[in-house]
């Protein structure tokens, strides 16, 4: 059995790289409360718009904004 978990935070506002990074690092910290030691964990952020998202993705985070969802429809 694969032990993978995805933690995502959703914000209905525009974010810059600094605030997005802060939210994602806090999400990493909070994920420790889930009791999933030994699981592979991924962290994501959904927001209205995220400036500097490329840097967050380079750091290994998953990042989506409204434009991503508009492309789906």
N, CA, C and O atoms as a GROMACS GRO file, in nm:
protein
  292
    1UNK      N    1   0.084  -0.118   0.000
    1UNK     CA    2   0.000   0.000   0.000
    1UNK      C    3   0.089   0.125   0.000
    1UNK      O    4   0.181   0.138   0.081
    2UNK      N    5   0.059   0.215  -0.092
    2UNK     CA    6   0.132   0.342  -0.096
    2UNK      C    7   0.083   0.433   0.015
    2UNK      O    8  -0.037   0.440   0.042
    3UNK      N    9   0.175   0.500   0.077
    3UNK     CA   10   0.140   0.593   0.184
    3UNK      C   11   0.180   0.734   0.139
    3UNK      O   12   0.290   0.782   0.164
    4UNK      N   13   0.083   0.797   0.073
    4UNK     CA   14   0.105   0.933   0.022
    4UNK      C   15  -0.008   1.022   0.073
    4UNK      O   16  -0.122   0.979   0.085
    5UNK      N   17   0.028   1.147   0.102
    5UNK     CA   18  -0.073   1.243   0.148
    5UNK      C   19  -0.050   1.376   0.077
    5UNK      O   20   0.064   1.417   0.055
    6UNK      N   21  -0.158   1.442   0.042
    6UNK     CA   22  -0.153   1.574  -0.020
    6UNK      C   23  -0.223   1.672   0.074
    6UNK      O   24  -0.341   1.656   0.106
    7UNK      N   25  -0.150   1.773   0.116
    7UNK     CA   26  -0.205   1.879   0.200
    7UNK      C   27  -0.216   2.005   0.116
    7UNK      O   28  -0.117   2.049   0.057
    8UNK      N   29  -0.336   2.063   0.109
    8UNK     CA   30  -0.359   2.180   0.024
    8UNK      C   31  -0.431   2.286   0.106
    8UNK      O   32  -0.523   2.257   0.182
    9UNK      N   33  -0.388   2.409   0.088
    9UNK     CA   34  -0.458   2.522   0.149
    9UNK      C   35  -0.515   2.607   0.035
    9UNK      O   36  -0.451   2.626  -0.068
   10UNK      N   37  -0.637   2.657   0.055
   10UNK     CA   38  -0.705   2.737  -0.046
   10UNK      C   39  -0.729   2.876   0.010
   10UNK      O   40  -0.781   2.892   0.121
   11UNK      N   41  -0.690   2.977  -0.067
   11UNK     CA   42  -0.710   3.118  -0.028
   11UNK      C   43  -0.781   3.190  -0.141
   11UNK      O   44  -0.740   3.178  -0.257
   12UNK      N   45  -0.885   3.262  -0.110
   12UNK     CA   46  -0.958   3.337  -0.212
   12UNK      C   47  -0.907   3.480  -0.216
   12UNK      O   48  -0.981   3.576  -0.192
   13UNK      N   49  -0.778   3.493  -0.248
   13UNK     CA   50  -0.718   3.625  -0.264
   13UNK      C   51  -0.592   3.611  -0.348
   13UNK      O   52  -0.544   3.501  -0.375
   14UNK      N   53  -0.540   3.725  -0.389
   14UNK     CA   54  -0.415   3.725  -0.465
   14UNK      C   55  -0.299   3.722  -0.367
   14UNK      O   56  -0.300   3.789  -0.264
   15UNK      N   57  -0.198   3.642  -0.400
   15UNK     CA   58  -0.082   3.626  -0.314
   15UNK      C   59   0.045   3.656  -0.390
   15UNK      O   60   0.051   3.639  -0.512
   16UNK      N   61   0.147   3.700  -0.318
   16UNK     CA   62   0.280   3.710  -0.378
   16UNK      C   63   0.362   3.589  -0.332
   16UNK      O   64   0.317   3.510  -0.249
   17UNK      N   65   0.481   3.577  -0.384
   17UNK     CA   66   0.566   3.462  -0.353
   17UNK      C   67   0.595   3.452  -0.203
   17UNK      O   68   0.594   3.343  -0.146
   18UNK      N   69   0.620   3.566  -0.140
   18UNK     CA   70   0.653   3.567   0.003
   18UNK      C   71   0.538   3.511   0.086
   18UNK      O   72   0.559   3.423   0.170
   19UNK      N   73   0.417   3.561   0.063
   19UNK     CA   74   0.301   3.514   0.140
   19UNK      C   75   0.265   3.370   0.105
   19UNK      O   76   0.228   3.292   0.192
   20UNK      N   77   0.277   3.335  -0.022
   20UNK     CA   78   0.251   3.197  -0.063
   20UNK      C   79   0.348   3.100   0.003
   20UNK      O   80   0.308   2.994   0.051
   21UNK      N   81   0.475   3.138   0.007
   21UNK     CA   82   0.575   3.054   0.072
   21UNK      C   83   0.548   3.039   0.221
   21UNK      O   84   0.565   2.931   0.277
   22UNK      N   85   0.507   3.148   0.284
   22UNK     CA   86   0.476   3.144   0.428
   22UNK      C   87   0.361   3.048   0.454
   22UNK      O   88   0.366   2.969   0.548
   23UNK      N   89   0.257   3.056   0.371
   23UNK     CA   90   0.142   2.968   0.388
   23UNK      C   91   0.182   2.821   0.368
   23UNK      O   92   0.140   2.734   0.444
   24UNK      N   93   0.264   2.795   0.267
   24UNK     CA   94   0.305   2.657   0.240
   24UNK      C   95   0.396   2.601   0.350
   24UNK      O   96   0.382   2.485   0.387
   25UNK      N   97   0.486   2.681   0.402
   25UNK     CA   98   0.573   2.634   0.511
   25UNK      C   99   0.491   2.610   0.638
   25UNK      O  100   0.520   2.517   0.714
   26UNK      N  101   0.391   2.694   0.661
   26UNK     CA  102   0.303   2.672   0.775
   26UNK      C  103   0.221   2.544   0.756
   26UNK      O  104   0.194   2.472   0.852
   27UNK      N  105   0.181   2.518   0.633
   27UNK     CA  106   0.108   2.395   0.602
   27UNK      C  107   0.196   2.272   0.630
   27UNK      O  108   0.148   2.172   0.682
   28UNK      N  109   0.324   2.281   0.595
   28UNK     CA  110   0.417   2.172   0.626
   28UNK      C  111   0.421   2.148   0.778
   28UNK      O  112   0.416   2.033   0.823
   29UNK      N  113   0.428   2.255   0.853
   29UNK     CA  114   0.432   2.245   0.999
   29UNK      C  115   0.303   2.180   1.051
   29UNK      O  116   0.308   2.089   1.134
   30UNK      N  117   0.189   2.227   1.003
   30UNK     CA  118   0.060   2.175   1.047
   30UNK      C  119   0.041   2.028   1.010
   30UNK      O  120  -0.026   1.954   1.082
   31UNK      N  121   0.100   1.986   0.900
   31UNK     CA  122   0.083   1.847   0.856
   31UNK      C  123   0.140   1.749   0.958
   31UNK      O  124   0.099   1.633   0.961
   32UNK      N  125   0.231   1.794   1.040
   32UNK     CA  126   0.285   1.709   1.145
   32UNK      C  127   0.180   1.667   1.245
   32UNK      O  128   0.196   1.566   1.314
   33UNK      N  129   0.073   1.742   1.255
   33UNK     CA  130  -0.035   1.710   1.348
   33UNK      C  131  -0.123   1.595   1.298
   33UNK      O  132  -0.202   1.541   1.375
   34UNK      N  133  -0.108   1.558   1.172
   34UNK     CA  134  -0.192   1.453   1.113
   34UNK      C  135  -0.147   1.312   1.153
   34UNK      O  136  -0.219   1.215   1.131
   35UNK      N  137  -0.029   1.302   1.210
   35UNK     CA  138   0.018   1.171   1.254
   35UNK      C  139   0.051   1.076   1.141
   35UNK      O  140   0.024   0.956   1.151
   36UNK      N  141   0.108   1.127   1.034
   36UNK     CA  142   0.139   1.044   0.918
   36UNK      C  143   0.290   1.026   0.903
   36UNK      O  144   0.345   1.042   0.795
   37UNK      N  145   0.356   0.991   1.012
   37UNK     CA  146   0.500   0.968   1.008
   37UNK      C  147   0.531   0.856   0.910
   37UNK      O  148   0.465   0.753   0.910
   38UNK      N  149   0.632   0.877   0.829
   38UNK     CA  150   0.671   0.777   0.731
   38UNK      C  151   0.596   0.785   0.599
   38UNK      O  152   0.628   0.711   0.506
   39UNK      N  153   0.499   0.873   0.590
   39UNK     CA  154   0.426   0.891   0.465
   39UNK      C  155   0.500   0.990   0.377
   39UNK      O  156   0.570   1.079   0.426
   40UNK      N  157   0.484   0.975   0.246
   40UNK     CA  158   0.533   1.075   0.150
   40UNK      C  159   0.431   1.188   0.146
   40UNK      O  160   0.314   1.164   0.117
   41UNK      N  161   0.475   1.310   0.175
   41UNK     CA  162   0.383   1.423   0.183
   41UNK      C  163   0.411   1.524   0.073
   41UNK      O  164   0.527   1.553   0.042
   42UNK      N  165   0.305   1.577   0.014
   42UNK     CA  166   0.314   1.685  -0.084
   42UNK      C  167   0.229   1.800  -0.034
   42UNK      O  168   0.132   1.781   0.039
   43UNK      N  169   0.268   1.921  -0.074
   43UNK     CA  170   0.202   2.041  -0.025
   43UNK      C  171   0.162   2.129  -0.141
   43UNK      O  172   0.240   2.151  -0.234
   44UNK      N  173   0.038   2.179  -0.136
   44UNK     CA  174  -0.012   2.261  -0.245
   44UNK      C  175  -0.086   2.384  -0.196
   44UNK      O  176  -0.129   2.392  -0.081
   45UNK      N  177  -0.099   2.478  -0.287
   45UNK     CA  178  -0.167   2.604  -0.258
   45UNK      C  179  -0.254   2.639  -0.378
   45UNK      O  180  -0.210   2.634  -0.493
   46UNK      N  181  -0.379   2.675  -0.350
   46UNK     CA  182  -0.471   2.725  -0.451
   46UNK      C  183  -0.509   2.866  -0.409
   46UNK      O  184  -0.548   2.889  -0.294
   47UNK      N  185  -0.498   2.961  -0.502
   47UNK     CA  186  -0.535   3.100  -0.472
   47UNK      C  187  -0.590   3.165  -0.598
   47UNK      O  188  -0.579   3.112  -0.708
   48UNK      N  189  -0.650   3.279  -0.579
   48UNK     CA  190  -0.706   3.355  -0.690
   48UNK      C  191  -0.599   3.383  -0.795
   48UNK      O  192  -0.621   3.362  -0.914
   49UNK      N  193  -0.484   3.429  -0.750
   49UNK     CA  194  -0.368   3.453  -0.836
   49UNK      C  195  -0.245   3.448  -0.746
   49UNK      O  196  -0.248   3.491  -0.631
   50UNK      N  197  -0.135   3.393  -0.800
   50UNK     CA  198  -0.013   3.379  -0.721
   50UNK      C  199   0.104   3.433  -0.802
   50UNK      O  200   0.148   3.371  -0.899
   51UNK      N  201   0.154   3.548  -0.762
   51UNK     CA  202   0.272   3.606  -0.826
   51UNK      C  203   0.395   3.532  -0.777
   51UNK      O  204   0.406   3.503  -0.658
   52UNK      N  205   0.487   3.502  -0.866
   52UNK     CA  206   0.609   3.433  -0.827
   52UNK      C  207   0.589   3.284  -0.803
   52UNK      O  208   0.669   3.222  -0.733
   53UNK      N  209   0.486   3.229  -0.858
   53UNK     CA  210   0.455   3.088  -0.836
   53UNK      C  211   0.564   2.995  -0.887
   53UNK      O  212   0.581   2.885  -0.835
   54UNK      N  213   0.636   3.039  -0.990
   54UNK     CA  214   0.741   2.955  -1.048
   54UNK      C  215   0.846   2.918  -0.944
   54UNK      O  216   0.893   2.805  -0.940
   55UNK      N  217   0.882   3.014  -0.860
   55UNK     CA  218   0.982   2.988  -0.756
   55UNK      C  219   0.928   2.887  -0.655
   55UNK      O  220   1.001   2.799  -0.610
   56UNK      N  221   0.802   2.899  -0.618
   56UNK     CA  222   0.742   2.804  -0.525
   56UNK      C  223   0.740   2.664  -0.585
   56UNK      O  224   0.764   2.566  -0.514
   57UNK      N  225   0.712   2.655  -0.714
   57UNK     CA  226   0.714   2.525  -0.782
   57UNK      C  227   0.855   2.468  -0.786
   57UNK      O  228   0.874   2.348  -0.771
   58UNK      N  229   0.956   2.554  -0.806
   58UNK     CA  230   1.096   2.508  -0.805
   58UNK      C  231   1.134   2.453  -0.668
   58UNK      O  232   1.219   2.365  -0.657
   59UNK      N  233   1.070   2.504  -0.563
   59UNK     CA  234   1.096   2.455  -0.428
   59UNK      C  235   1.024   2.323  -0.401
   59UNK      O  236   1.041   2.264  -0.294
   60UNK      N  237   0.945   2.276  -0.497
   60UNK     CA  238   0.879   2.147  -0.485
   60UNK      C  239   0.733   2.152  -0.443
   60UNK      O  240   0.672   2.048  -0.419
   61UNK      N  241   0.678   2.273  -0.433
   61UNK     CA  242   0.538   2.288  -0.396
   61UNK      C  243   0.449   2.278  -0.519
   61UNK      O  244   0.493   2.306  -0.631
   62UNK      N  245   0.323   2.238  -0.498
   62UNK     CA  246   0.223   2.238  -0.604
   62UNK      C  247   0.144   2.368  -0.592
   62UNK      O  248   0.100   2.404  -0.482
   63UNK      N  249   0.126   2.438  -0.703
   63UNK     CA  250   0.062   2.571  -0.698
   63UNK      C  251  -0.037   2.583  -0.813
   63UNK      O  252  -0.005   2.556  -0.929
   64UNK      N  253  -0.159   2.625  -0.778
   64UNK     CA  254  -0.263   2.647  -0.880
   64UNK      C  255  -0.332   2.780  -0.854
   64UNK      O  256  -0.348   2.822  -0.739
   65UNK      N  257  -0.373   2.846  -0.962
   65UNK     CA  258  -0.455   2.967  -0.948
   65UNK      C  259  -0.576   2.954  -1.041
   65UNK      O  260  -0.592   2.853  -1.109
   66UNK      N  261  -0.660   3.057  -1.043
   66UNK     CA  262  -0.782   3.050  -1.122
   66UNK      C  263  -0.756   3.023  -1.270
   66UNK      O  264  -0.835   2.954  -1.335
   67UNK      N  265  -0.649   3.077  -1.324
   67UNK     CA  266  -0.619   3.054  -1.466
   67UNK      C  267  -0.602   2.905  -1.495
   67UNK      O  268  -0.643   2.858  -1.601
   68UNK      N  269  -0.543   2.832  -1.403
   68UNK     CA  270  -0.528   2.688  -1.422
   68UNK      C  271  -0.662   2.618  -1.433
   68UNK      O  272  -0.680   2.530  -1.517
   69UNK      N  273  -0.756   2.658  -1.350
   69UNK     CA  274  -0.888   2.597  -1.351
   69UNK      C  275  -0.971   2.643  -1.472
   69UNK      O  276  -1.051   2.566  -1.524
   70UNK      N  277  -0.951   2.767  -1.516
   70UNK     CA  278  -1.021   2.816  -1.636
   70UNK      C  279  -0.980   2.737  -1.759
   70UNK      O  280  -1.061   2.715  -1.849
   71UNK      N  281  -0.854   2.693  -1.764
   71UNK     CA  282  -0.806   2.616  -1.878
   71UNK      C  283  -0.874   2.480  -1.887
   71UNK      O  284  -0.882   2.421  -1.995
   72UNK      N  285  -0.921   2.430  -1.775
   72UNK     CA  286  -0.987   2.300  -1.773
   72UNK      C  287  -1.125   2.302  -1.836
   72UNK      O  288  -1.175   2.200  -1.883
   73UNK      N  289  -1.188   2.420  -1.836
   73UNK     CA  290  -1.327   2.430  -1.882
   73UNK      C  291  -1.339   2.499  -2.013
   73UNK      O  292  -1.450   2.515  -2.064
   0.00000   0.00000   0.00000
